[in-house]
C-alpha cells in the first residue's frame, strides 16, 4: 500500500471516529510529532551524567592538552 492510500484510509477512519479518548490520543501524537525535540532529551541518564562530569572536569582544570593525547596515541592515528 502506498503512502497516499494509507493516508486516505486513516483520514476516512478518523472522520468516522466518535471515541473521545482515541481522538485525544491522536491529537497528542500529532503534537508530539511536530514538537522539536532537543537531543539532550533523547540521550540516557548515564550519558547526561557523563557529559556533566566532563564539563565539571573541564571547569576544574582536570584536562589533558590535545598535543599530549596526540603524542600518546599517534601510532594508532
ABEGO torsion letter per residue (X at the ends): XBAAAAAAAAAAAAAABABAAAAAAAAAAAAAAABBBBAAAABBAAAAAAAAAAAAAAAAGBBBBAAAAAAAAAAAX
